[in-house]
Amino acid sequence: MKFIKNHITFILPLMAVLIGLEFYFVFERTTKNYEEGLKNNYSMLIVAHDKVDIEYLRTLNSHIATIEEVKKDSIVDEISKGLKDSSKASLSKILPHFYNTKLDTYLSMDDISTIKADLEKSNKIKSVETFDNSHNSTYKLFVFLKFIFKIFILFIGIVSFFLIFKQMEVWSLTHRERMNIMEIFGAPLFLRSAVMYRIAVTDAFFSSIFISLVFVYLKYNWASSSGIEILMHNRELIFEFSDFFKMLGISLAIVITSVYLVVSNMKDES
Amino acid sequence: MSNTSVINASYLNLSYHDESSEIIKDASFTINKGDFVFITGPSGSGKSTLLKALYGKLKPFSGDLNVGGLDMNEISNKNLQKLRQNLGIIFQDYKLINEWSVEKNVALPLIIAGYSKDIQHTQAKRLLTHVKLLDHIYKKPLELSGGEQQRVGVARALSKNPFLILADEPTGNLDEYSSNVIWDLMENTCEQLNTTVVVVTHKIPNIFSIPYRHLIIENRGIYEIH
């Protein structure tokens, strides 16, 4: 009973850290997916005196991902209703070139302003329209959500770390006498603390496997009926196999560090 | 008895804090291979402190102390571990690991030295037969009486054939019968294995059949009684 209690009181905070961590992975993937959507839907309009190509624009700013020229004919048709064909041709000649431009990543308004300034430095470019109002409000909401979530994860992490260290103190009391006796008989530090390392590593494996199974369940049984559109259509965002190894690595790092701290701070009372 | 020195102290001073609180002062003595030595003295005279210095728990404050050819002033952590692995230490409060079986407690020095499970088992069985506790091999120490626990302590001290056995009041918590059993075991060990034994005690047993030396700690000094 005492053995189970010792494990549970260590595993629970470790699981809390891992759940927070896995939520963070899921959130990162989901937001990346969402960012991709925002990025794809966002474009800038470049008005140029002369024809320009993608290579030229990239020399001005490397964030330019694609350009697509807006056909002059459709613009001329739109603004020249009732004019003669000869007038349309003249109009077409004097109209500048219009380009729809997409970026390689989702950027803040400051970055977009920098891109605009870079492009407008060129003599070939007359002006750049960034449509910043709608973009800015969406971006700010997005950054705010990311910030809140990270704070939440950090808070869970800190509370869990305190619980883990508290449990480590209990462990140090439980194992102190045995370790002191082993020290008297010349056992090196690793051998003296081997039992604690073994328990901690077992708990790290158990916690990582358990949390992985929970998220596998959510992925295959819950996501499709969750009602959350982005998860219903992107079930693979919930859990990736590599997450198990990330969680295992981090939980092993936590427990090994914790055991090391306890062992190295243990006062010899023999 | 050969005259190879196992312990050599020269102007040894021991203190937990500073010079003003020295517990042992300017002590010089030599203990040779095969010697059986009783160290006596009143309570608080520094008997256990001296023993701690002998197994490297307390560094000499000043002076020289050499145990098993190692200078205890300059001993490295690794050498200290090696030295302790070759000592047999017996405590008044037994210092057994209560969550381990009697067998595993006896085999502790062999576990630390990395011996195989077979050797550990064989040696533990042999020693538990020697101390007449084979029937209790799989029990936990707390299931045994005080005398029995101390016999386990003696068996543990012998398990790796140490060159030196240090005993800190080994019969301090035992009744007369159990004390006699422990003294018999220690006499036999010294006689059969020619092991050096240093026993810190407040009283030398009345009946002791092998030759022994007697050091007494008095007024912070260590003197031999002939």
Interface residues (C-beta under 8 A of the other chain):
Chain A: E177 R178 I181 M182 I184 F185 G186 A187 P188 L191 S270
Chain B: Y55 K57 L80 Q81 K82 L83 R84 Q85 N86 L87 I89 K95 L96 I97 N98 E99 W100 L108 P109 I112
